[in-house]
């Protein structure tokens, strides 16, 4: 059994989301960071966001997102709306191992993350 790795304090690249049986790849700009001090921030694919986050073990709850208001192409905006919904609809269960992480909401929808490389 592998030891659960932390998801906080790490700059994550959002690789994609899975809603139902459909997986969508994320725009290259999509990022997420959750800190132990109760802050979450990143990029939804077009707009930057920040929010309050509550972390308790492998459970993460992210509050209402404060976002910039840029407009991007419809595909990026649709991804952004779906990602924002997954992040804020309730408590997420986090799993991290070997530089990858998954956040799963109560409906089973998932956010797929990989450790960002500096640069």
C-alpha positions, 0 to 999 in steps of 0.5 A: 500500500502506498503512502498518501502524498499531500496535495497541498503546497504543490503547484499542479497542472490540470491535465483534464477533467472527467464528467460522467464517462467523458474526459476532456483535456485541459487548456495548457494554462490550467493550474491549481495550488491549495495551501495549508493556510486555507487558500486555493488559487490557479487558472481555470483554463482562461481566467485566474481564480482564488478562493478559500479552501478547507483541508482536512486529511484527504478532504478538501472543500473550496469556497466560492471562486473569485475570478478574473473576467477575460473571455476566451474561445467557447471550448476553453470557456466550457472547460472552465465552467465545468472545472469550476463546478467540480471544484466548488460543488462540495467536498473533494476527496484527494488522492496523490501519488508519484507526481499525480493527483486526482480530486473527486467530487461527490458525483464521481466527477474528477479533476486530473492533476500532475506536478508542475515542473518549474520553468 
